[in-house]
Amino acid sequence: MNRTITPQPCLVLNDAHGVYIPQLWCSDVTEEQCSTLHIQWSDVRCCQSGPDEEWYWESWQSILDTCHMTDDSGTTWRLHQDGDLWEVPDGFEWEE
């Protein structure tokens, strides 16, 4: 019997980090990684500057809207924030 294991969301940062979630997520992102993640380096740099940056939230929303990555098994993952920040596989449906 073949069983397919469905990938589950991965918690990246919990909501205890509050307004610093974008800055923390972007802290280790390099310019070279931006093309792989499908995000703009200018948005990453803005978020790395912290929540006092004028365009912080707009840049973070842009990252949330466009960021995706494909793992070695071919699963595409996207960011999802509902307080906590998650990496979510395409096709995953949250239970109500």
ROFI-318333 format. One record per atom (N, C-alpha, C, O, CB): residue in one letter; atom name; x, y, z. Coordinates in Angstrom, 1 decimal. Glycine has a CB too. Layout:
N
<atom a CA <X Y Z>>
...
This chain:
96
<atom m N <0.8 -1.2 0.0>>
<atom m CA <0.0 0.0 0.0>>
<atom m C <0.9 1.2 0.0>>
<atom m O <1.7 1.4 0.9>>
<atom m CB <-1.0 0.0 1.2>>
<atom n N <0.7 2.1 -1.0>>
<atom n CA <1.4 3.4 -1.0>>
<atom n C <0.7 4.4 -0.3>>
<atom n O <-0.5 4.6 -0.5>>
<atom n CB <1.7 3.8 -2.5>>
<atom r N <1.3 5.1 0.6>>
<atom r CA <0.7 6.2 1.3>>
<atom r C <1.4 7.5 0.9>>
<atom r O <2.7 7.6 0.8>>
<atom r CB <0.8 6.0 2.8>>
<atom t N <0.6 8.5 0.6>>
<atom t CA <1.2 9.8 0.2>>
<atom t C <1.2 10.6 1.5>>
<atom t O <0.2 10.8 2.2>>
<atom t CB <0.4 10.5 -0.9>>
<atom i N <2.4 11.2 1.8>>
<atom i CA <2.5 12.1 2.9>>
<atom i C <2.3 13.5 2.5>>
<atom i O <3.0 14.0 1.6>>
<atom i CB <3.8 11.9 3.7>>
<atom t N <1.2 14.1 3.0>>
<atom t CA <0.9 15.5 2.6>>
<atom t C <1.8 16.4 3.4>>
<atom t O <1.7 16.3 4.7>>
<atom t CB <-0.6 15.8 2.7>>
<atom p N <2.5 17.3 2.8>>
<atom p CA <3.3 18.3 3.6>>
<atom p C <2.4 19.1 4.5>>
<atom p O <1.3 19.5 4.0>>
<atom p CB <4.2 19.1 2.7>>
<atom q N <2.8 19.5 5.7>>
<atom q CA <2.1 20.3 6.6>>
<atom q C <2.8 21.6 6.7>>
<atom q O <4.0 21.7 6.5>>
<atom q CB <1.9 19.6 8.0>>
<atom p N <2.0 22.7 7.1>>
<atom p CA <2.7 24.0 7.3>>
<atom p C <3.7 23.9 8.4>>
<atom p O <3.7 23.1 9.3>>
<atom p CB <1.6 25.0 7.8>>
<atom c N <4.7 24.8 8.3>>
<atom c CA <5.8 24.8 9.2>>
<atom c C <5.8 26.2 9.9>>
<atom c O <5.8 27.2 9.2>>
<atom c CB <7.2 24.6 8.5>>
<atom l N <5.8 26.2 11.2>>
<atom l CA <5.8 27.5 11.9>>
<atom l C <7.2 28.1 11.8>>
<atom l O <8.2 27.4 12.1>>
<atom l CB <5.5 27.3 13.4>>
<atom v N <7.3 29.3 11.3>>
<atom v CA <8.6 30.0 11.1>>
<atom v C <8.9 30.9 12.3>>
<atom v O <10.0 30.8 12.9>>
<atom v CB <8.6 30.8 9.8>>
<atom l N <7.9 31.8 12.7>>
<atom l CA <8.1 32.7 13.8>>
<atom l C <6.7 32.8 14.4>>
<atom l O <5.7 33.0 13.8>>
<atom l CB <8.6 34.1 13.3>>
<atom n N <6.7 32.7 15.8>>
<atom n CA <5.4 32.9 16.4>>
<atom n C <5.1 34.4 16.7>>
<atom n O <5.9 35.2 16.6>>
<atom n CB <5.4 32.1 17.8>>
<atom d N <3.8 34.6 16.9>>
<atom d CA <3.3 36.0 17.0>>
<atom d C <3.9 36.8 18.2>>
<atom d O <3.6 38.0 18.4>>
<atom d CB <1.8 36.0 17.1>>
<atom a N <4.6 36.1 19.1>>
<atom a CA <5.2 36.8 20.3>>
<atom a C <6.2 37.8 19.8>>
<atom a O <6.6 38.7 20.5>>
<atom a CB <5.8 35.8 21.2>>
<atom h N <6.7 37.6 18.6>>
<atom h CA <7.7 38.6 18.0>>
<atom h C <7.0 39.9 17.5>>
<atom h O <7.7 40.8 17.2>>
<atom h CB <8.5 37.9 16.9>>
<atom g N <5.7 39.8 17.4>>
<atom g CA <5.0 41.0 17.0>>
<atom g C <5.4 41.7 15.8>>
<atom g O <5.6 41.1 14.7>>
<atom g CB <5.0 42.0 18.1>>
<atom v N <5.6 43.1 15.9>>
<atom v CA <6.0 43.9 14.7>>
<atom v C <7.4 43.6 14.2>>
<atom v O <7.8 44.1 13.1>>
<atom v CB <5.9 45.4 15.1>>
<atom y N <8.1 42.8 14.9>>
<atom y CA <9.5 42.4 14.4>>
<atom y C <9.6 41.2 13.5>>
<atom y O <10.6 40.8 13.1>>
<atom y CB <10.4 42.2 15.6>>
<atom i N <8.4 40.5 13.3>>
<atom i CA <8.4 39.3 12.5>>
<atom i C <9.0 39.6 11.1>>
<atom i O <9.9 38.9 10.6>>
<atom i CB <7.0 38.8 12.3>>
<atom p N <8.6 40.7 10.4>>
<atom p CA <9.2 40.9 9.1>>
<atom p C <10.7 41.1 9.2>>
<atom p O <11.5 40.6 8.3>>
<atom p CB <8.6 42.2 8.4>>
<atom q N <11.2 41.9 10.1>>
<atom q CA <12.6 42.2 10.3>>
<atom q C <13.4 40.9 10.6>>
<atom q O <14.4 40.6 10.0>>
<atom q CB <12.8 43.2 11.4>>
<atom l N <12.8 40.0 11.5>>
<atom l CA <13.5 38.8 11.8>>
<atom l C <13.5 37.8 10.6>>
<atom l O <14.6 37.2 10.4>>
<atom l CB <12.8 38.1 13.0>>
<atom w N <12.4 37.7 9.9>>
<atom w CA <12.4 36.8 8.7>>
<atom w C <13.4 37.3 7.7>>
<atom w O <14.1 36.5 7.1>>
<atom w CB <11.0 36.7 8.1>>
<atom c N <13.5 38.6 7.5>>
<atom c CA <14.4 39.2 6.4>>
<atom c C <15.9 39.2 6.9>>
<atom c O <16.7 39.4 6.0>>
<atom c CB <13.9 40.5 6.0>>
<atom s N <16.1 39.1 8.1>>
<atom s CA <17.5 39.3 8.7>>
<atom s C <18.6 38.5 8.0>>
<atom s O <19.7 39.0 7.8>>
<atom s CB <17.5 39.1 10.1>>
<atom d N <18.3 37.3 7.6>>
<atom d CA <19.3 36.5 7.0>>
<atom d C <19.2 36.3 5.5>>
<atom d O <19.9 35.6 4.8>>
<atom d CB <19.3 35.1 7.6>>
<atom v N <18.2 37.0 4.9>>
<atom v CA <18.0 36.9 3.4>>
<atom v C <19.0 37.8 2.7>>
<atom v O <19.2 38.9 3.1>>
<atom v CB <16.5 37.4 3.0>>
<atom t N <19.7 37.2 1.7>>
<atom t CA <20.7 37.9 1.0>>
<atom t C <20.2 38.3 -0.4>>
<atom t O <19.1 37.8 -0.8>>
<atom t CB <22.0 37.0 0.8>>
<atom e N <20.9 39.2 -1.0>>
<atom e CA <20.4 39.7 -2.3>>
<atom e C <20.4 38.6 -3.3>>
<atom e O <19.5 38.5 -4.2>>
<atom e CB <21.4 40.8 -2.8>>
<atom e N <21.3 37.6 -3.2>>
<atom e CA <21.4 36.5 -4.1>>
<atom e C <20.2 35.6 -4.0>>
<atom e O <19.7 35.0 -4.9>>
<atom e CB <22.7 35.7 -3.9>>
<atom q N <19.6 35.5 -2.8>>
<atom q CA <18.5 34.6 -2.5>>
<atom q C <17.2 35.2 -3.0>>
<atom q O <16.2 34.4 -3.2>>
<atom q CB <18.4 34.3 -1.0>>
<atom c N <17.1 36.5 -3.3>>
<atom c CA <15.9 37.1 -3.6>>
<atom c C <15.3 36.6 -4.9>>
<atom c O <14.0 36.4 -5.0>>
<atom c CB <16.1 38.6 -3.8>>
<atom s N <16.1 36.3 -5.9>>
<atom s CA <15.5 35.7 -7.2>>
<atom s C <14.9 34.3 -6.9>>
<atom s O <13.9 34.0 -7.5>>
<atom s CB <16.6 35.7 -8.3>>
<atom t N <15.6 33.5 -6.1>>
<atom t CA <15.1 32.2 -5.8>>
<atom t C <13.8 32.3 -5.0>>
<atom t O <12.9 31.4 -5.2>>
<atom t CB <16.1 31.4 -5.0>>
<atom l N <13.6 33.3 -4.2>>
<atom l CA <12.4 33.4 -3.4>>
<atom l C <11.3 34.3 -4.1>>
<atom l O <10.2 34.4 -3.6>>
<atom l CB <12.8 34.1 -2.0>>
<atom h N <11.7 34.8 -5.2>>
<atom h CA <10.8 35.6 -6.0>>
<atom h C <10.3 36.9 -5.3>>
<atom h O <9.2 37.3 -5.3>>
<atom h CB <9.5 34.8 -6.4>>
<atom i N <11.3 37.5 -4.6>>
<atom i CA <11.0 38.8 -3.9>>
<atom i C <12.0 39.9 -4.3>>
<atom i O <13.0 39.6 -4.9>>
<atom i CB <11.1 38.5 -2.3>>
<atom q N <11.7 41.1 -4.0>>
<atom q CA <12.6 42.2 -4.3>>
<atom q C <13.6 42.5 -3.2>>
<atom q O <13.2 42.6 -2.0>>
<atom q CB <11.7 43.5 -4.6>>
<atom w N <14.8 42.7 -3.6>>
<atom w CA <15.8 43.1 -2.6>>
<atom w C <15.5 44.4 -1.9>>
<atom w O <15.8 44.5 -0.7>>
<atom w CB <17.2 43.2 -3.3>>
<atom s N <14.9 45.3 -2.6>>
<atom s CA <14.6 46.6 -1.9>>
<atom s C <13.5 46.4 -0.8>>
<atom s O <13.6 47.1 0.2>>
<atom s CB <14.0 47.6 -3.0>>
<atom d N <12.6 45.4 -1.0>>
<atom d CA <11.6 45.1 0.1>>
<atom d C <12.3 44.5 1.3>>
<atom d O <12.0 44.8 2.4>>
<atom d CB <10.5 44.2 -0.4>>
<atom v N <13.3 43.6 1.0>>
<atom v CA <14.0 42.9 2.1>>
<atom v C <14.8 43.9 2.9>>
<atom v O <14.8 43.9 4.1>>
<atom v CB <15.0 41.8 1.5>>
<atom r N <15.5 44.8 2.2>>
<atom r CA <16.3 45.8 2.8>>
<atom r C <15.5 46.7 3.7>>
<atom r O <15.9 47.1 4.8>>
<atom r CB <17.1 46.7 1.8>>
<atom c N <14.3 47.1 3.2>>
<atom c CA <13.4 47.9 4.0>>
<atom c C <13.0 47.2 5.3>>
<atom c O <13.0 47.8 6.3>>
<atom c CB <12.1 48.3 3.1>>
<atom c N <12.6 45.9 5.2>>
<atom c CA <12.2 45.2 6.4>>
<atom c C <13.4 44.9 7.3>>
<atom c O <13.2 44.9 8.5>>
<atom c CB <11.6 43.9 5.9>>
<atom q N <14.6 44.8 6.8>>
<atom q CA <15.7 44.6 7.6>>
<atom q C <16.0 45.9 8.5>>
<atom q O <16.6 45.8 9.5>>
<atom q CB <17.0 44.3 6.8>>
<atom s N <15.5 47.0 8.0>>
<atom s CA <15.7 48.3 8.7>>
<atom s C <14.8 48.4 10.0>>
<atom s O <15.1 49.2 10.9>>
<atom s CB <15.4 49.4 7.8>>
<atom g N <13.8 47.6 10.0>>
<atom g CA <12.9 47.6 11.2>>
<atom g C <11.6 48.4 11.0>>
<atom g O <11.4 49.1 10.1>>
<atom g CB <13.7 48.1 12.4>>
<atom p N <10.7 48.2 12.0>>
<atom p CA <9.4 48.8 11.9>>
<atom p C <9.3 50.3 11.9>>
<atom p O <8.2 50.8 11.6>>
<atom p CB <8.6 48.3 13.1>>
<atom d N <10.4 51.0 12.2>>
<atom d CA <10.3 52.4 12.1>>
<atom d C <10.5 52.9 10.6>>
<atom d O <10.3 54.1 10.3>>
<atom d CB <11.4 53.1 13.0>>
<atom e N <10.9 52.0 9.8>>
<atom e CA <11.1 52.4 8.3>>
<atom e C <9.7 52.7 7.7>>
<atom e O <8.7 52.0 8.0>>
<atom e CB <11.7 51.2 7.5>>
<atom e N <9.7 53.8 7.0>>
<atom e CA <8.4 54.3 6.4>>
<atom e C <7.6 53.3 5.7>>
<atom e O <6.4 53.2 5.8>>
<atom e CB <8.6 55.5 5.6>>
<atom w N <8.3 52.5 4.8>>
<atom w CA <7.6 51.5 3.9>>
<atom w C <7.6 50.1 4.4>>
<atom w O <7.5 49.1 3.7>>
<atom w CB <8.2 51.6 2.6>>
<atom y N <7.9 49.9 5.7>>
<atom y CA <8.1 48.6 6.3>>
<atom y C <6.9 47.7 6.0>>
<atom y O <7.1 46.6 5.5>>
<atom y CB <8.2 48.7 7.8>>
<atom w N <5.7 48.1 6.3>>
<atom w CA <4.5 47.2 6.2>>
<atom w C <4.2 47.0 4.7>>
<atom w O <3.7 45.9 4.4>>
<atom w CB <3.3 47.8 6.9>>
<atom e N <4.4 47.9 3.9>>
<atom e CA <4.1 47.8 2.5>>
<atom e C <5.1 46.8 1.9>>
<atom e O <4.7 45.9 1.1>>
<atom e CB <4.2 49.1 1.7>>
<atom s N <6.4 46.9 2.3>>
<atom s CA <7.4 46.0 1.8>>
<atom s C <7.1 44.6 2.3>>
<atom s O <7.3 43.6 1.5>>
<atom s CB <8.8 46.4 2.3>>
<atom w N <6.7 44.4 3.5>>
<atom w CA <6.4 43.1 4.1>>
<atom w C <5.2 42.5 3.3>>
<atom w O <5.3 41.3 3.0>>
<atom w CB <6.1 43.2 5.6>>
<atom q N <4.2 43.3 3.0>>
<atom q CA <3.1 42.7 2.3>>
<atom q C <3.5 42.3 0.9>>
<atom q O <3.0 41.3 0.4>>
<atom q CB <2.0 43.8 2.2>>
<atom s N <4.4 43.0 0.3>>
<atom s CA <4.9 42.6 -1.0>>
<atom s C <5.6 41.3 -1.0>>
<atom s O <5.4 40.4 -1.8>>
<atom s CB <5.8 43.7 -1.6>>
<atom i N <6.4 41.1 0.1>>
<atom i CA <7.1 39.8 0.3>>
<atom i C <6.1 38.7 0.5>>
<atom i O <6.2 37.6 -0.1>>
<atom i CB <8.1 39.9 1.5>>
<atom l N <5.1 38.9 1.4>>
<atom l CA <4.1 37.9 1.6>>
<atom l C <3.3 37.5 0.3>>
<atom l O <3.0 36.4 0.1>>
<atom l CB <3.1 38.4 2.7>>
<atom d N <3.1 38.5 -0.5>>
<atom d CA <2.3 38.3 -1.7>>
<atom d C <3.1 37.5 -2.8>>
<atom d O <2.5 36.8 -3.6>>
<atom d CB <1.9 39.6 -2.3>>
<atom t N <4.4 37.7 -2.8>>
<atom t CA <5.2 37.1 -3.9>>
<atom t C <6.1 36.0 -3.6>>
<atom t O <6.5 35.2 -4.4>>
<atom t CB <5.9 38.2 -4.6>>
<atom c N <6.5 35.9 -2.3>>
<atom c CA <7.5 34.9 -1.9>>
<atom c C <7.0 33.4 -2.1>>
<atom c O <5.9 33.1 -1.6>>
<atom c CB <7.9 35.1 -0.4>>
<atom h N <7.8 32.7 -2.8>>
<atom h CA <7.5 31.2 -2.9>>
<atom h C <8.8 30.5 -3.2>>
<atom h O <9.7 31.1 -3.9>>
<atom h CB <6.4 30.9 -3.9>>
<atom m N <8.9 29.3 -2.8>>
<atom m CA <10.1 28.5 -3.0>>
<atom m C <9.7 27.0 -3.2>>
<atom m O <8.6 26.6 -2.7>>
<atom m CB <11.1 28.6 -1.8>>
<atom t N <10.5 26.3 -4.0>>
<atom t CA <10.1 24.9 -4.3>>
<atom t C <11.2 24.0 -3.7>>
<atom t O <12.4 24.3 -4.0>>
<atom t CB <10.0 24.7 -5.8>>
<atom d N <10.8 23.0 -3.0>>
<atom d CA <11.8 22.2 -2.3>>
<atom d C <12.3 21.0 -3.3>>
<atom d O <11.8 21.0 -4.4>>
<atom d CB <11.3 21.6 -1.0>>
<atom d N <13.2 20.2 -2.8>>
<atom d CA <13.7 19.1 -3.7>>
<atom d C <12.7 18.1 -4.2>>
<atom d O <12.9 17.4 -5.2>>
<atom d CB <14.8 18.4 -2.9>>
<atom s N <11.6 18.0 -3.4>>
<atom s CA <10.5 17.0 -3.8>>
<atom s C <9.5 17.7 -4.8>>
<atom s O <8.6 17.0 -5.2>>
<atom s CB <9.8 16.5 -2.6>>
<atom g N <9.7 18.9 -5.1>>
<atom g CA <8.8 19.6 -6.0>>
<atom g C <7.6 20.3 -5.4>>
<atom g O <6.8 20.9 -6.1>>
<atom g CB <8.3 18.6 -7.0>>
<atom t N <7.6 20.4 -4.0>>
<atom t CA <6.5 21.1 -3.3>>
<atom t C <6.8 22.5 -3.3>>
<atom t O <8.0 23.0 -2.9>>
<atom t CB <6.4 20.5 -1.9>>
<atom t N <5.9 23.4 -3.7>>
<atom t CA <6.0 24.8 -3.6>>
<atom t C <5.4 25.3 -2.3>>
<atom t O <4.3 24.9 -1.9>>
<atom t CB <5.3 25.5 -4.8>>
<atom w N <6.2 26.1 -1.6>>
<atom w CA <5.9 26.7 -0.3>>
<atom w C <5.7 28.2 -0.4>>
<atom w O <6.4 28.9 -1.2>>
<atom w CB <7.0 26.3 0.8>>
<atom r N <4.8 28.7 0.3>>
<atom r CA <4.5 30.2 0.4>>
<atom r C <4.4 30.6 1.8>>
<atom r O <4.2 29.8 2.7>>
<atom r CB <3.2 30.6 -0.4>>
<atom l N <4.7 31.9 2.0>>
<atom l CA <4.5 32.5 3.4>>
<atom l C <3.1 32.8 3.6>>
<atom l O <2.3 33.2 2.8>>
<atom l CB <5.4 33.7 3.6>>
<atom h N <2.6 32.6 4.9>>
<atom h CA <1.3 32.9 5.3>>
<atom h C <1.4 33.5 6.8>>
<atom h O <2.0 32.9 7.6>>
<atom h CB <0.3 31.7 5.3>>
<atom q N <0.8 34.7 7.0>>
<atom q CA <0.9 35.2 8.3>>
<atom q C <-0.5 35.5 8.8>>
<atom q O <-1.3 36.2 8.2>>
<atom q CB <1.7 36.6 8.3>>
<atom d N <-0.8 34.9 10.0>>
<atom d CA <-2.1 35.1 10.7>>
<atom d C <-1.8 35.4 12.1>>
<atom d O <-2.5 34.9 13.0>>
<atom d CB <-3.0 33.8 10.5>>
<atom g N <-0.9 36.3 12.4>>
<atom g CA <-0.3 36.5 13.7>>
<atom g C <1.1 35.7 13.6>>
<atom g O <2.1 36.4 13.6>>
<atom g CB <-1.2 35.9 14.9>>
<atom d N <1.0 34.4 13.7>>
<atom d CA <2.2 33.6 13.5>>
<atom d C <2.6 33.6 12.0>>
<atom d O <1.8 33.9 11.1>>
<atom d CB <2.0 32.1 13.9>>
<atom l N <3.9 33.4 11.7>>
<atom l CA <4.4 33.3 10.3>>
<atom l C <4.6 31.9 10.0>>
<atom l O <5.3 31.2 10.7>>
<atom l CB <5.6 34.2 10.1>>
<atom w N <4.0 31.4 8.9>>
<atom w CA <4.1 30.0 8.5>>
<atom w C <4.7 29.9 7.1>>
<atom w O <4.5 30.8 6.3>>
<atom w CB <2.7 29.3 8.5>>
<atom e N <5.3 28.8 6.8>>
<atom e CA <5.6 28.3 5.4>>
<atom e C <4.5 27.3 5.2>>
<atom e O <4.4 26.3 5.9>>
<atom e CB <7.1 27.8 5.2>>
<atom v N <3.8 27.5 4.1>>
<atom v CA <2.6 26.6 3.8>>
<atom v C <2.8 26.0 2.4>>
<atom v O <3.0 26.7 1.4>>
<atom v CB <1.3 27.4 3.9>>
<atom p N <2.6 24.7 2.3>>
<atom p CA <2.7 24.1 1.0>>
<atom p C <1.4 24.4 0.1>>
<atom p O <0.3 24.5 0.6>>
<atom p CB <2.8 22.5 1.1>>
<atom d N <1.7 24.6 -1.2>>
<atom d CA <0.5 24.9 -2.1>>
<atom d C <-0.5 23.8 -2.0>>
<atom d O <-0.1 22.6 -1.9>>
<atom d CB <1.0 25.0 -3.6>>
<atom g N <-1.7 24.1 -2.0>>
<atom g CA <-2.8 23.2 -1.9>>
<atom g C <-3.3 22.8 -0.5>>
<atom g O <-4.3 22.2 -0.3>>
<atom g CB <-2.4 21.9 -2.6>>
<atom f N <-2.5 23.3 0.5>>
<atom f CA <-2.9 23.0 1.9>>
<atom f C <-4.1 23.9 2.2>>
<atom f O <-4.2 25.1 1.9>>
<atom f CB <-1.8 23.3 2.9>>
<atom e N <-5.1 23.3 2.9>>
<atom e CA <-6.3 24.0 3.3>>
<atom e C <-6.4 23.9 4.8>>
<atom e O <-6.3 22.9 5.5>>
<atom e CB <-7.6 23.4 2.7>>
<atom w N <-6.5 25.1 5.4>>
<atom w CA <-6.6 25.2 6.9>>
<atom w C <-7.9 24.7 7.3>>
<atom w O <-9.0 24.9 6.7>>
<atom w CB <-6.4 26.7 7.3>>
<atom e N <-7.9 24.0 8.4>>
<atom e CA <-9.2 23.5 9.0>>
<atom e C <-9.9 24.7 9.7>>
<atom e O <-9.3 25.6 10.2>>
<atom e CB <-9.0 22.4 10.1>>
<atom e N <-11.2 24.7 9.6>>
<atom e CA <-12.0 25.8 10.2>>
<atom e C <-12.2 25.6 11.7>>
<atom e O <-12.8 26.5 12.3>>
<atom e CB <-13.3 25.9 9.5>>
